[in-house]
Amino acid sequence: MYFVGVDIGGTGIQAGIVNENGEILFRKECKTNSSNGFENVMNDIEHLVRGLLKENNLDMRDIKSIGFGVPGFINKQGMATAVNLGWEDVNFIESLKNRFNEVDVYAENDATVAALAEAKSGSMKGKNCAVMYTLGTGVGGGIIINGKAFSGAHGMGSELGHVIIGENYFDCNCGNNGCLETFCSATAIIKYAQRLIKEGRASIILDMVNGNLEDINAKIVFDAYRENDEVAVETINRFKLYLSKAIANIVNTLDPDIISLGGGVSRASDIILSGLKELVREQLVFKNNEFADIVCANLGADAGIIGAAFLS
């Protein structure tokens, strides 16, 4: 038996046929035409999945289940809200069941799905209690307990990017102040570097973007850090401090076996991991005890398909 995983993004939808070992055997993708409305996107998803099977001489009798990763929130009643898709309380699960009535269908937040993938066949494989942070434009997360994605009693769990970690100088997109996302995302890194430069701090970052602050991205800040640029060092040290606070909180709460860092920001793993565990230890209740390994995710873009395939 095979599994199908579908990763729904703001610009593209990817589907893959996955075996029991977590290997993607076949894949297919299409654009996300969210401007055409919810039902048209669902039609595209059905055509994508059925086309993928047909192209590879398979049918629904060969598939155990189909899982979907969604860039938004899905409650226990199957209603989905995804801002960048224009969805608000759409009946996602019912729509899936109507289109794929031959098999079981499952859906979860895309960051939770990525965490499940890393637990099944990636950086957190074989661990009973695992936590993943996805550090990208925003911050997402996933908690895996005994091989299952944990999302709480109402489907609202694992929103690790919106844990309040400290007072900040700008509000989060969710409306709250102090969310981890406003300290440890690529957006947060860019905003803080821009702020310091606007205050008159000298930095090679300004030369790297030809004087246009709007062209700063997280990679440029990390590159400047490697050159010991003062603004970059302060920005990244601040990022690591607040990341360590978040990790310490999750260790004090769950005591996981392992914590994995994914997303585009984690590509600078040599900088991020250096000294991070020591920063975390300083903030633990039991400072002298061993605690979770901290690693970087290794499945990359495949995590969405693999994790969705193993939802149950």
N, C-alpha and C positions, 0 to 999 in steps of 0.2 A: 504493500500500500504506500501511496505517496501523499504528501501534504501540499497545499497551495498557500502561499503567502502573498499578500497584496499590500504594498506600501503606497499610501495615498499622500501625495505632496501637493503643495500649492501650485506647482507648475507641471508636474508629471506624475503619472501613476505607473508603478512597476509591479509586475506579477511574476512569480517564480514557482516552479515545481521543485519541491524539496524532498530528499529522502530521509530515512529515519536517523541518519548520521548528521543531519544538518547541512548537507551539501546541496547547493542549487544546481539542478541538472539542466533545466531549461528556463529561459526568461523571455519576457516580452514587455513592452511599455507603450504608453500613449500619452498624449498631452492631457492636462487637467483643464477642461473647458468649464470652469466653475461659473463663468458669466452666463452660461446657458441654463443655469438652474440645477437644483438638486437631482431631479429625476433624470435629466440628460446625463449628468455625471454617473449616476447609477447604471444607466444604459451602457455607457462607455465601459464601465467596469465589467459588466456582464459580457459584452463582446470581447473584451480583452482576455478574460479568464477562459471563456469557451474557445476563443481562437487559439490560445496557448495550448490547450489540451488537444484540439483538432490537429494543429501543426505537428504535434509529437505523437500522433496515433494513440491518444488516450481518451477516455471518457470519464464521466463522474463515478462510474463503478470502480475506477482505479484510485479514487481520491478518498481519503479518510475524513478530511475536514478542510475548510478554507478559513483562513484568518486574515484580519484586516487591521492595519495600523493607521490611525487617523490623527492628523495634527490638531487635536482639540480634546474635548471632554465628552465621554460617553457614560451616562448614568446606568444604573442597574435595570432600568426599563428599556434600555437600548436607544434612548434619545441622544442625539449627538449635536454638539455645538462646536463649530470650527470657524473662527473669525475670518481666517484668510481664504476660506472656501465660500464664505457667505452663508454658512449654515447656522441656524439658530433653532434648537429643539426640533430637528428633523428626525423622523422615525427610521433611523439607519438600520437597525437590526431587522425590523419587519420588512423593510425594502429588500434587504439581502435574502431573507427567507423566501420571499416571493419569487426572487430571481434564481435562487439556488436551492430549491426545495428537495433536491436529491441527497444533500449532505448537510452535516452540521456546520454552522457558521459562527464565528467568534470575532470580537473586535475589542481593541484597547487603544489607549493613547500611544502615539508613536514612540515616545521616549521610554515608556514601559515596555513596549515591544522590543526596542533595541536592547534593553537590559536583559530581557528573556533570551534573546539571541546570544548575547555574551555569556549568559549562564549555561546555555545548552551546548555551544560549540566554540566559544571564544575565550576571552580573558578571565572569565569567572567560572569556567567549566568545572563541574564536580563539587562546587561549594553549596552548602545547604542554605546559608543566609548571605545574600549578596546585594550590594547597592551600587547603582550606576548614576553618575551625573553626566548629562550631555551639555557641554559648554560650547554654545554656538552664538548665534545672534541673540538668543535668549538662553535660559537655563532650564533644562528639563531633568527628569530623573525617573528611576524605576527601582522598585524593591522586589527582590525575588526571595521567597521563603519556601524551602523544600521543593524547589523546582517549579513553583507556580508564581505567576505575577500577582503581586498584592496591590489592590486598589481600594481597599477599605469597604465599609458597610454600605456606602452610597456611591461608590465609584469615584470619589474625590481624593483618594489617597495617592501617595507618591508624587504630589506636586512639590517636589523638592526645591524647585526654583523660586517658589513663593513662600518659603520659610523666612520669617522676619529675622534678620541677622544683625541689624544695627540701623541707626538713623542715617539717612543719606541726604544729599543735597538736591536730588530730584526724585520724583515719584515713579513707581513702576507703572507699566501699561495697564496693570490690573487695577490701579487706583490706590493701592497701598503704598506706604513708604517703608523702605528698609528691606525689601525682598532681596534674597540672594542674587536674583537675576540682575539687579542694579549694581552689584559689586563684582560679579564673576563671569559676566558674559563678554563676548567680543564688543558689544555695544558699550558696556560699562568701561572697558579698557580704553576705547576710543574717546568716550566723553571725558574721562579723567585726564588723559594726556592732553586733549584740547583745552581743558580748563586750566591746567598748569601753564601751558604755553600762552594762553590769553592773559594770564596773570603776569606775564613778562619773563618767565623762566626760559633761559637759553637751552636750546635742544637741537641736535642734528636731525630730529624728526622733521623740523620745518624745512630743512634743505632736501630731505628725502621726498617731500611732497611738493617741492618747488613753491613753497610759501602758501599753498592752499590747504588750510586745516581740514576742509571737508574731504580731502583725499586720504586722510589717515585711516589705516585699517589696523587690525590687531597684529597681523604679521609684521608690519612696519615697526610697531612698538616693540615686539619681541626682538626684531633684528637690531634695533637701537639699543636694547638691553644688552645684547651681546657685545656692543661697542662701549658699554659702561656709561651710556648717556644718562644723565642725572634724572631727567623727566621720566624716561622709560623705566629706570630702576625703581623710582618711587611708585610709579603706576603699577608695575608688576608685583612689587613687594606688597602693596596694598591689596591687590587681587589675591595673592597667595595667603595673606593674613585672614581675609574673610572666607576664603575657601576652607582654610584650616578650621575656622570656627564652625562652619557648616558640617564638616566631616566629624569634628569632635562631638557635636550635638548628636549626630546619627550614631556614633560609636557609643556615647553615653546612653542612648535610647535603645538601640537594637543589638549592639555588640556583634556586628556582622563578621563573617569570615574574611570578606574581601570587599574593597571599594574600587570601582573602575571609573576612569575618566574618559569620556568620549567627546565627540563634537569637534568642530574645526579648531577651536582654541587648543585642544589637547595635542595637536601636531607639534607644539613646542614642548614636548614631554620632558626633554632634558632639563629645561628651565623650571617647569612646573613641579616636577617630582623632587628636584634637588632641595633637600632640607624640609620638605613638606611634612614628612612624618614627625619630625622633631617639633614643628609648630603645632601639630595636632596634639602630640603628647603633653605639651605644656598646659593644655586646656581640658584634659581628661580628669575624671574623678580619681581613677586609680592609675596614677602616672607611671608606676613601676611595672605594671603588668603588660604582657604582650597584647597587641590588638591587631585589628584588620590590616592585611596587606593593602597597599595602595598602588594600583597599576593603571596603565592606559589601555583602553579598548583596542581590539585588533581586527574587528570584522569590517570596519568602515561602512561604506554604503550598502553592503550586503545585509547588514544587521536588520534593516526594516523588513525585508522579505523573510529571512530566516526566523526572526522572532514572531512575526505574524503567523507563519506556518505552524508554530508549536503552541499557539494559544489553545486553551481548552477550558 
